[in-house]
Amino acid sequence: MRSPLMMRDRLGSELGPALKRMPGHDVGLSATEVTDLTHFLKQQIEATAVNRNPVKPLNVLTGDAAAGRAYFVGTCAGCHSVTGDLAGIGKKFADPLDLQQRFLFPRRTKPQRVTVTPPGVAAEPVHIDDFDVSLRDAAGQFHSWKRSPALRVVVEDPLDRHHELLDVYTDRDIHNVVRYLESLK
């Protein structure tokens, strides 16, 4: 909908020819139907644009708390507990939008851990980039290496699963889980 084609389109001037060029898709729309489709798509663009800066916040509490609980138990409960780290999470956030944001993009509470082999040192990173890796172990000892093909560096990030889930969540999952978490007062 936000393509340059739709932004330039006037009464089907761009959309009609584009539909005809689609390989293997003879949509067979009349000129009137293409014009109607153009109007519909333009309305959707306008509705999206109007809502970019809403006068009042969107209601994100549209999900089903029971479905959110089921999703949480099946997906999140291996690492999180509603009686532990998430106890009372619903009252910690006055604004449900903030709760949703934190659910989707949590802050790091545990440090990353890096394992460098050889020599087999695992510790919290001080600095890591494409050329060097530096760690400070539990005893406070500083270790640093130049990266090379012989040096294996494995970064363990406690938020890796959260990053993976961003590609998996559906809108419904998000709204259900946020509704469930909001109910945990």
C-alpha positions as CSV (number, residue, x, y, z in Angstrom):
1,M,0.0,0.0,0.0
2,R,2.8,2.4,0.7
3,S,4.6,1.6,-2.5
4,P,5.6,4.4,-4.9
5,L,3.2,2.9,-7.4
6,M,0.2,3.5,-5.0
7,M,1.4,7.0,-4.0
8,R,1.6,8.0,-7.7
9,D,-1.7,6.3,-8.7
10,R,-4.6,8.4,-9.9
11,L,-7.8,6.5,-10.4
12,G,-6.0,3.3,-11.4
13,S,-3.5,4.9,-13.7
14,E,-0.6,2.9,-12.1
15,L,-2.4,0.1,-10.4
16,G,-4.3,-1.1,-13.5
17,P,-1.2,-1.6,-15.7
18,A,0.7,-3.2,-12.7
19,L,-2.1,-5.7,-12.2
20,K,-1.9,-6.6,-15.9
21,R,1.9,-7.2,-15.7
22,M,1.6,-9.7,-12.9
23,P,2.8,-13.0,-14.4
24,G,0.2,-15.8,-14.3
25,H,-2.4,-13.6,-12.6
26,D,-5.1,-12.5,-14.9
27,V,-7.1,-10.5,-12.4
28,G,-9.7,-9.5,-15.1
29,L,-10.8,-6.4,-13.3
30,S,-12.8,-3.7,-15.2
31,A,-11.6,-0.1,-15.3
32,T,-14.3,0.7,-12.7
33,E,-13.2,-2.1,-10.4
34,V,-9.6,-1.0,-10.6
35,T,-10.7,2.6,-9.8
36,D,-12.7,1.2,-6.8
37,L,-9.7,-0.8,-5.7
38,T,-7.5,2.3,-5.9
39,H,-9.9,4.3,-3.8
40,F,-10.0,1.5,-1.2
41,L,-6.2,1.2,-1.0
42,K,-5.9,5.0,-0.7
43,Q,-8.4,5.0,2.1
44,Q,-6.3,2.4,3.9
45,I,-3.2,4.5,3.4
46,E,-5.0,7.5,4.8
47,A,-6.3,5.5,7.8
48,T,-2.8,4.3,8.6
49,A,-1.4,7.8,8.2
50,V,-4.0,9.4,10.4
51,N,-3.3,6.9,13.2
52,R,0.4,7.6,13.3
53,N,0.0,10.3,15.9
54,P,-3.3,9.4,17.5
55,V,-5.0,12.0,19.7
56,K,-5.6,9.2,22.3
57,P,-3.5,6.1,22.8
58,L,-4.4,2.9,21.1
59,N,-6.1,0.3,23.2
60,V,-3.6,-2.6,23.3
61,L,-5.8,-4.5,25.8
62,T,-7.9,-6.2,23.2
63,G,-6.6,-9.7,23.7
64,D,-7.9,-12.7,25.6
65,A,-6.2,-13.1,29.0
66,A,-6.9,-16.9,29.1
67,A,-5.3,-17.3,25.6
68,G,-2.4,-15.1,26.7
69,R,-1.9,-17.3,29.8
70,A,-1.8,-20.4,27.6
71,Y,0.7,-18.9,25.3
72,F,2.8,-17.7,28.2
73,V,2.8,-21.2,29.8
74,G,3.8,-22.8,26.5
75,T,6.4,-20.3,25.4
76,C,7.6,-18.1,28.3
77,A,7.3,-20.1,31.5
78,G,10.5,-22.0,30.9
79,C,12.5,-18.7,31.7
80,H,9.9,-16.5,33.4
81,S,7.6,-17.0,36.4
82,V,4.5,-15.0,37.3
83,T,5.3,-15.5,41.0
84,G,9.0,-14.7,40.5
85,D,10.5,-12.2,38.0
86,L,7.1,-11.2,36.7
87,A,5.2,-11.0,40.0
88,G,2.9,-8.0,39.9
89,I,4.0,-7.0,36.4
90,G,0.6,-5.6,35.6
91,K,0.8,-2.9,38.3
92,K,4.4,-2.0,37.5
93,F,3.2,-0.4,34.2
94,A,0.5,2.3,34.5
95,D,0.3,2.4,30.7
96,P,-0.4,-0.9,28.8
97,L,1.6,0.5,25.9
98,D,4.7,0.5,28.1
99,L,3.9,-3.0,29.2
100,Q,3.6,-4.1,25.6
101,Q,6.9,-2.4,24.7
102,R,8.7,-4.0,27.5
103,F,7.2,-7.4,26.7
104,L,8.4,-7.1,23.1
105,F,11.8,-5.4,23.8
106,P,12.9,-6.4,27.3
107,R,15.9,-4.8,29.0
108,R,18.9,-6.9,29.7
109,T,19.0,-7.9,33.4
110,K,21.6,-10.6,33.0
111,P,24.9,-9.9,31.3
112,Q,26.0,-11.6,28.1
113,R,28.5,-14.4,28.5
114,V,31.3,-15.1,26.0
115,T,33.3,-18.3,25.7
116,V,36.6,-18.1,23.9
117,T,38.2,-21.4,22.8
118,P,41.1,-22.0,23.0
119,P,41.9,-21.3,25.9
120,G,38.4,-22.1,27.1
121,V,37.7,-18.9,29.1
122,A,34.1,-18.0,29.7
123,A,33.2,-14.6,31.2
124,E,31.3,-11.4,30.8
125,P,32.5,-9.4,27.8
126,V,34.4,-6.1,28.2
127,H,34.7,-5.4,24.5
128,I,33.9,-7.5,21.5
129,D,34.0,-6.6,17.8
130,D,35.2,-8.2,14.5
131,F,38.8,-7.8,15.4
132,D,39.2,-8.2,19.2
133,V,37.5,-9.8,22.1
134,S,38.2,-8.9,25.8
135,L,36.7,-10.5,28.9
136,R,36.9,-10.1,32.6
137,D,36.5,-13.3,34.5
138,A,34.8,-13.9,37.9
139,A,38.2,-13.3,39.7
140,G,38.5,-9.9,38.0
141,Q,41.3,-11.1,35.6
142,F,41.3,-9.3,32.2
143,H,41.8,-11.4,29.1
144,S,42.1,-10.1,25.5
145,W,42.6,-11.8,22.1
146,K,42.9,-10.8,18.5
147,R,40.2,-12.7,16.6
148,S,41.4,-15.3,14.1
149,P,40.1,-18.4,12.4
150,A,41.6,-20.5,15.1
151,L,39.8,-18.6,17.9
152,R,36.2,-19.7,18.5
153,V,34.0,-17.0,20.1
154,V,30.5,-17.9,21.3
155,V,28.3,-15.2,22.7
156,E,25.4,-16.3,24.9
157,D,22.8,-13.5,25.2
158,P,20.0,-14.1,27.7
159,L,17.7,-12.1,25.3
160,D,18.4,-14.4,22.2
161,R,15.0,-16.2,22.7
162,H,13.2,-12.8,22.9
163,H,14.8,-11.7,19.6
164,E,13.8,-15.0,17.9
165,L,10.2,-14.6,19.0
166,L,9.9,-11.3,17.3
167,D,9.7,-13.2,14.1
168,V,7.2,-15.6,15.5
169,Y,4.6,-13.6,17.4
170,T,1.4,-12.8,15.7
171,D,-0.6,-9.7,16.5
172,R,-3.1,-11.9,18.3
173,D,-0.3,-13.5,20.4
174,I,1.0,-10.1,21.4
175,H,-2.4,-8.7,22.4
176,N,-3.3,-11.9,24.3
177,V,0.0,-12.0,26.3
178,V,-0.1,-8.3,27.1
179,R,-3.7,-8.7,28.3
180,Y,-2.6,-11.6,30.5
181,L,0.4,-9.8,31.9
182,E,-1.7,-6.7,32.5
183,S,-4.0,-8.8,34.6
184,L,-1.2,-9.9,36.9
185,K,-1.6,-7.2,39.6
